[in-house]
Amino acid sequence: MTINALKDGECGIIKHIRVNEQLLDRLFSFGIVKAKQIKKLKSSPGGSTILLELDRNCVMLRSEEAESIEVERVK
């Protein structure tokens, strides 16, 4: 499943990131790396952006970026 599939308030562990090298560097700079636990806080009304929490920081991703990050839901 991808970050987009998580419901608002659900957590997941990042399993795989399928992006080009340039975007991978950008995600790494935000702390988005494999095995990191994230929480999907909220999606924008149109679904174009997603607000995530990781390590007590908030990061906003475009929906296309979130679709390329595979996660495993944490219950």
Order of alpha helices (4+ residues) and beta strands (2+ residues): beta-alpha-beta-beta-beta-alpha-beta
